[in-house]
Amino acid sequence: MVRAASHVADYGASVCATGVYRRRRPERTLAWQTVQGWLATWLADHGDLDAESVPAYVQRELSAYLECGILAHGFARARCADCTAEFLVA
């Protein structure tokens, strides 16, 4: 059975009366925007120095931070048991 498009909420907001899921939208935070805007420059500047470069685990963690909570990097589709509304969880 195919559900009508009205059952699919804003890909992050459930329409269920028992509770509302809202995606946290990390891309709207100042911290995320700062890391996203300056990470490549910071890594390039530290890679050019003769001193120690940025450890690989720091680069991995900062890159993972930028992907966490972003639907384009993975999600799960969830359905409310009460109202059958579907929503995505990043």
Buried (B, 14 or more C-beta within 10 A) or exposed (E): EEEEEEBBBEBBBBBBEEEEBEBEEBEEEEEBEEBBEEBEEBBEEBEEEEEEEBEEEEBEEBEEBBEEBBEEEEBEEEBBEEBEBBBBBB
